[in-house]
Amino acid sequence: MLGLIARRLFTALPTLFLVITAAFFMMRAAPGNPFQGERQLPPEIEARVMAKYGFDRLLIVQYGTYIADVAHGDLGPSLKYKDKSVVDVLKENFGVSLVLGLSALIVAGVTGIALGIAAALRQNRPADYLVMAVAVAGVCVPTFVTAPLLVLLFASTLQWLPNAGWNNGALPNLILPVAVLALPQIAIISRLVRAGMIESQRSNFVRTARAKGLPDWRVVLRHALPPALIPLVSYLGPACAGLLTGSLIVERVFALPGLGKFFVISALQRDYTVVMGMVIVYAALILALNLLSDLIAAALDPRVRLS
Amino acid sequence: MSRTAILLVAAAPRGRSLWDDARGRLLANRAAVAGLIVLALLFLAAVFGPALTPWRFDAVNKNDVWAAPLTQGHLLGADSLGRDLLARTLMGLSVSLAVGVVATFVSLVVGIAWGTTAGYVGGRVDEAMMRIVDVLFALPFVFFVILLMVAFGSSIVLMFLAIGAVEWLTMARIVRGQTRALKSREFVEAARAAGLTAHQIVLRHIVPNLLGPVVVYVTLTIPGVILAESFLSFLGLGVRPPMASLGSLIANGAQDMELAPWLLIAPALIMAATLMSFNFIGDGLRDALDPKDR
């Protein structure tokens, strides 16, 4: 197990390093610089400001300095938000994204597993078809369609829920964004669980459990379900990536002050350091979750450990 | 050749190829057939529709601002500038389909080249090439594409390349796996014994045998690409107005949905129908080509 962790970390760190490198040079290849706003600065002053942040040096030297800073945990100052470091900007907005993402993950997990079990137990009957229809819709109707449609229905027409805003994370403000984020994941999770359950229901150990005379719920929850959940563990990484992508849309549609909303704006404004900081946080998050899901999979399934 | 042999050859029943079998199974799948029909209609609409509508997609008509569907000669209504929604939706559909097909083609070419090389050469080369794919895979895709679009300005050509450049990763993985399996088969050995070069073996013997899984993946990549393009357009990084794609139409519709919900609903329905058809066809093809998966 320790060997596996070491091996995975050994590949994750170079990956993170390459991600930082690629993002750094791509950002710098973009035309313009952070100091070109609506107000055109005189060239001398622009040069002075560029020099203050060290942007007048050779790109490769700047890259070296940046990597050294990042290795020390220093992501530099924000270029657009005066007197704030990148870490401050990230801290302020990370909480909202985290609450949103985690709630969506939990909602998607619980709903998806429940729907998957229900569909598998009633395979090829109306309940199964209904769940699978929802699953197809969840995959085919993208977030940027469901979000405005749900706002139109529940906020504008029925007026049950607020149409946007964070309001310190009050429950009514959370319901629509979380639902929109969770829907595609519910679709995928319920499909995975359904397939796994159908397979494990046919297996010998489930037949044995039934033959022993265990009650139905015990057979389903204690014997058939655990092996059906293993594919879910390896889906954890992609699910997280999907939630991050979705949050870019959701935070924009619902005007939520999260990280996703900042990413596009900062990239367009050439706020180099903030964009880099976000890329690092997102990449590290995805790598960490992939590592975690590998470890859980290894702990659950001895075959993975051996290979 | 003797007379009987000729007779035998003539009388031999035509063999059923994998593709004959697959076609039969695909046509028996109702969802896939429905998907094929809907998709064919959408393609026809995208190709011929823009020329047939009475309005141009970018014609501004100040008398028709916010025209509701079926009024003032606008079948689906008009937007805040009085532009005909039907013409714009058809234009958006053809842009989205074109992006989907072209970017998928880019990913197909790169993915096959990369995957067959890694799989066929094997060893260190394989390890290095697939490690690169792993690393790129861990890179959050969206951020990568957003950075690309920001860095080089949004143009349709660049979008083809950017999305294609990201989507080839899975293709390369699938192709590599298949190539490694095919490499040890007898017909490849025979080709090698016959003195063919690696280049010839890959092109004539490996690539044609990859087609099954590749076709399935292609039908699932196209909707993915359409989704990615629409996602970028929704964030304002995709096609530039007055050009339209389904994503940019949905984005504009979402802004004006309180006033004119039809602006959101029509492109959203077309989008959902397109994605759904591709997914049904993809699932149907997978079941048809690989029956043991069922």
Chai-1 contact restraints between the chains, C-beta under 6 A:
chainA,res_idxA,chainB,res_idxB,connection_type,confidence,min_distance_angstrom,max_distance_angstrom,comment,restraint_id
A,T15,B,V135,contact,1.0,0.0,6.0,A-B,restraint_1
A,T15,B,A138,contact,1.0,0.0,6.0,A-B,restraint_2
A,L18,B,V135,contact,1.0,0.0,6.0,A-B,restraint_3
A,V19,B,L139,contact,1.0,0.0,6.0,A-B,restraint_4
A,M26,B,L147,contact,1.0,0.0,6.0,A-B,restraint_5
A,M26,B,A151,contact,1.0,0.0,6.0,A-B,restraint_6
A,A29,B,A151,contact,1.0,0.0,6.0,A-B,restraint_7
A,A30,B,V150,contact,1.0,0.0,6.0,A-B,restraint_8
A,A30,B,A151,contact,1.0,0.0,6.0,A-B,restraint_9
A,C140,B,A272,contact,1.0,0.0,6.0,A-B,restraint_10
A,C140,B,L275,contact,1.0,0.0,6.0,A-B,restraint_11
A,C140,B,M276,contact,1.0,0.0,6.0,A-B,restraint_12
A,C140,B,N279,contact,1.0,0.0,6.0,A-B,restraint_13
A,V141,B,A272,contact,1.0,0.0,6.0,A-B,restraint_14
A,P142,B,L227,contact,1.0,0.0,6.0,A-B,restraint_15
A,F144,B,F234,contact,1.0,0.0,6.0,A-B,restraint_16
A,V145,B,A268,contact,1.0,0.0,6.0,A-B,restraint_17
A,P148,B,A254,contact,1.0,0.0,6.0,A-B,restraint_18
A,P148,B,M257,contact,1.0,0.0,6.0,A-B,restraint_19
A,P148,B,L264,contact,1.0,0.0,6.0,A-B,restraint_20
A,L152,B,M257,contact,1.0,0.0,6.0,A-B,restraint_21
A,S156,B,E258,contact,1.0,0.0,6.0,A-B,restraint_22
A,T245,B,V142,contact,1.0,0.0,6.0,A-B,restraint_23
A,V264,B,L235,contact,1.0,0.0,6.0,A-B,restraint_24
A,A267,B,I146,contact,1.0,0.0,6.0,A-B,restraint_25
A,A267,B,V150,contact,1.0,0.0,6.0,A-B,restraint_26
A,V279,B,F143,contact,1.0,0.0,6.0,A-B,restraint_27
A,Y282,B,P140,contact,1.0,0.0,6.0,A-B,restraint_28
A,I286,B,P140,contact,1.0,0.0,6.0,A-B,restraint_29
A,L287,B,A138,contact,1.0,0.0,6.0,A-B,restraint_30
